[in-house]
Amino acid sequence: MPYPALLLDDHWDIVDANAAVAQLLAGCAPELLEPPINVVRVCLHPDGLAGRIGNL
């Protein structure tokens, strides 16, 4: 805390994360957060983080 930290596999799926990641992903669609959570999909999906990225 307070910085999100992620451990990813070679397919960009989250293997492990700290507690700050939950705050980062709050508000994302529940289906995007079902394991395995793919970081690329969550970042680019309209129901994920895409709306919060200023220079998408």
CNS distance restraints for C-alpha pairs under 8 A (distance, minus, plus):
assign (resid   1 and name CA) (resid  18 and name CA) 7.45 0.50 0.50
assign (resid   1 and name CA) (resid  19 and name CA) 6.89 0.50 0.50
assign (resid   1 and name CA) (resid  20 and name CA) 5.71 0.50 0.50
assign (resid   2 and name CA) (resid  20 and name CA) 5.95 0.50 0.50
assign (resid   3 and name CA) (resid  20 and name CA) 6.01 0.50 0.50
assign (resid   3 and name CA) (resid  21 and name CA) 7.98 0.50 0.50
assign (resid   4 and name CA) (resid  17 and name CA) 7.49 0.50 0.50
assign (resid   4 and name CA) (resid  18 and name CA) 6.32 0.50 0.50
assign (resid   4 and name CA) (resid  19 and name CA) 7.33 0.50 0.50
assign (resid   4 and name CA) (resid  20 and name CA) 4.68 0.50 0.50
assign (resid   4 and name CA) (resid  21 and name CA) 4.82 0.50 0.50
assign (resid   4 and name CA) (resid  24 and name CA) 7.29 0.50 0.50
assign (resid   5 and name CA) (resid  17 and name CA) 5.65 0.50 0.50
assign (resid   5 and name CA) (resid  18 and name CA) 5.68 0.50 0.50
assign (resid   5 and name CA) (resid  20 and name CA) 7.39 0.50 0.50
assign (resid   5 and name CA) (resid  21 and name CA) 6.77 0.50 0.50
assign (resid   6 and name CA) (resid  14 and name CA) 6.62 0.50 0.50
assign (resid   6 and name CA) (resid  15 and name CA) 7.63 0.50 0.50
assign (resid   6 and name CA) (resid  16 and name CA) 6.00 0.50 0.50
assign (resid   6 and name CA) (resid  17 and name CA) 4.51 0.50 0.50
assign (resid   6 and name CA) (resid  18 and name CA) 6.91 0.50 0.50
assign (resid   6 and name CA) (resid  21 and name CA) 7.57 0.50 0.50
assign (resid   7 and name CA) (resid  14 and name CA) 5.90 0.50 0.50
assign (resid   7 and name CA) (resid  15 and name CA) 5.42 0.50 0.50
assign (resid   7 and name CA) (resid  16 and name CA) 5.02 0.50 0.50
assign (resid   7 and name CA) (resid  17 and name CA) 6.09 0.50 0.50
assign (resid   8 and name CA) (resid  12 and name CA) 5.37 0.50 0.50
assign (resid   8 and name CA) (resid  13 and name CA) 5.37 0.50 0.50
assign (resid   8 and name CA) (resid  14 and name CA) 4.63 0.50 0.50
assign (resid   8 and name CA) (resid  15 and name CA) 5.31 0.50 0.50
assign (resid   8 and name CA) (resid  16 and name CA) 7.18 0.50 0.50
assign (resid   9 and name CA) (resid  13 and name CA) 5.53 0.50 0.50
assign (resid   9 and name CA) (resid  14 and name CA) 6.62 0.50 0.50
assign (resid   9 and name CA) (resid  15 and name CA) 6.35 0.50 0.50
assign (resid  11 and name CA) (resid  38 and name CA) 7.66 0.50 0.50
assign (resid  12 and name CA) (resid  38 and name CA) 5.57 0.50 0.50
assign (resid  12 and name CA) (resid  39 and name CA) 5.72 0.50 0.50
assign (resid  12 and name CA) (resid  40 and name CA) 6.66 0.50 0.50
assign (resid  13 and name CA) (resid  36 and name CA) 5.95 0.50 0.50
assign (resid  13 and name CA) (resid  37 and name CA) 5.36 0.50 0.50
assign (resid  13 and name CA) (resid  38 and name CA) 4.23 0.50 0.50
assign (resid  13 and name CA) (resid  39 and name CA) 6.05 0.50 0.50
assign (resid  14 and name CA) (resid  36 and name CA) 6.77 0.50 0.50
assign (resid  14 and name CA) (resid  37 and name CA) 5.61 0.50 0.50
assign (resid  14 and name CA) (resid  38 and name CA) 6.34 0.50 0.50
assign (resid  14 and name CA) (resid  39 and name CA) 6.89 0.50 0.50
assign (resid  17 and name CA) (resid  21 and name CA) 6.39 0.50 0.50
assign (resid  18 and name CA) (resid  22 and name CA) 7.94 0.50 0.50
assign (resid  19 and name CA) (resid  23 and name CA) 7.49 0.50 0.50
assign (resid  20 and name CA) (resid  24 and name CA) 6.53 0.50 0.50
assign (resid  21 and name CA) (resid  25 and name CA) 6.16 0.50 0.50
assign (resid  22 and name CA) (resid  26 and name CA) 6.04 0.50 0.50
assign (resid  25 and name CA) (resid  48 and name CA) 7.80 0.50 0.50
assign (resid  25 and name CA) (resid  49 and name CA) 7.51 0.50 0.50
assign (resid  27 and name CA) (resid  48 and name CA) 7.60 0.50 0.50
assign (resid  28 and name CA) (resid  32 and name CA) 6.95 0.50 0.50
assign (resid  28 and name CA) (resid  33 and name CA) 7.43 0.50 0.50
assign (resid  28 and name CA) (resid  42 and name CA) 7.76 0.50 0.50
assign (resid  28 and name CA) (resid  47 and name CA) 5.89 0.50 0.50
assign (resid  28 and name CA) (resid  48 and name CA) 4.55 0.50 0.50
assign (resid  28 and name CA) (resid  49 and name CA) 6.74 0.50 0.50
assign (resid  29 and name CA) (resid  33 and name CA) 7.02 0.50 0.50
assign (resid  29 and name CA) (resid  47 and name CA) 5.54 0.50 0.50
assign (resid  29 and name CA) (resid  48 and name CA) 6.14 0.50 0.50
assign (resid  30 and name CA) (resid  34 and name CA) 6.77 0.50 0.50
assign (resid  32 and name CA) (resid  37 and name CA) 6.64 0.50 0.50
assign (resid  32 and name CA) (resid  38 and name CA) 7.95 0.50 0.50
assign (resid  32 and name CA) (resid  41 and name CA) 7.64 0.50 0.50
assign (resid  32 and name CA) (resid  42 and name CA) 6.20 0.50 0.50
assign (resid  32 and name CA) (resid  48 and name CA) 7.09 0.50 0.50
assign (resid  33 and name CA) (resid  37 and name CA) 5.52 0.50 0.50
assign (resid  33 and name CA) (resid  42 and name CA) 7.91 0.50 0.50
assign (resid  37 and name CA) (resid  42 and name CA) 7.57 0.50 0.50
assign (resid  38 and name CA) (resid  42 and name CA) 6.28 0.50 0.50
assign (resid  39 and name CA) (resid  43 and name CA) 6.03 0.50 0.50
assign (resid  40 and name CA) (resid  44 and name CA) 6.15 0.50 0.50
assign (resid  41 and name CA) (resid  45 and name CA) 5.67 0.50 0.50
assign (resid  41 and name CA) (resid  48 and name CA) 7.85 0.50 0.50
assign (resid  42 and name CA) (resid  47 and name CA) 7.96 0.50 0.50
assign (resid  42 and name CA) (resid  48 and name CA) 4.90 0.50 0.50
assign (resid  42 and name CA) (resid  49 and name CA) 6.06 0.50 0.50
assign (resid  42 and name CA) (resid  50 and name CA) 7.82 0.50 0.50
assign (resid  43 and name CA) (resid  48 and name CA) 5.96 0.50 0.50
assign (resid  43 and name CA) (resid  49 and name CA) 4.74 0.50 0.50
assign (resid  43 and name CA) (resid  50 and name CA) 5.53 0.50 0.50
assign (resid  44 and name CA) (resid  48 and name CA) 6.84 0.50 0.50
assign (resid  44 and name CA) (resid  49 and name CA) 6.58 0.50 0.50
assign (resid  44 and name CA) (resid  50 and name CA) 5.05 0.50 0.50
assign (resid  45 and name CA) (resid  49 and name CA) 6.77 0.50 0.50
assign (resid  45 and name CA) (resid  50 and name CA) 5.82 0.50 0.50
assign (resid  46 and name CA) (resid  50 and name CA) 5.33 0.50 0.50
assign (resid  46 and name CA) (resid  51 and name CA) 6.34 0.50 0.50
assign (resid  47 and name CA) (resid  51 and name CA) 7.63 0.50 0.50
assign (resid  49 and name CA) (resid  53 and name CA) 6.59 0.50 0.50
assign (resid  50 and name CA) (resid  56 and name CA) 6.78 0.50 0.50
